[in-house]
């Protein structure tokens, strides 16, 4: 089910409970984030210095990161 979502959806889900956050932020679930990222057309590739959740936060969060 998670792989049908977009990265912003995963970010929002990760903020709903501690258990979901632990699950979604686990490195072993990077494949879920990659699948979600593939659901967004024309998204630039993941930078090598960011994790999947960090990249999703940078691209989709609606606040300033400076």
Secondary structure, 3 states (H helix, E strand, C coil): CHHHCCHHHHHHHHCCCHHHHHHHHCHHHHHHHHHHHHCCCCCCCCCCCCCHHHHHHHHHCCCCCC
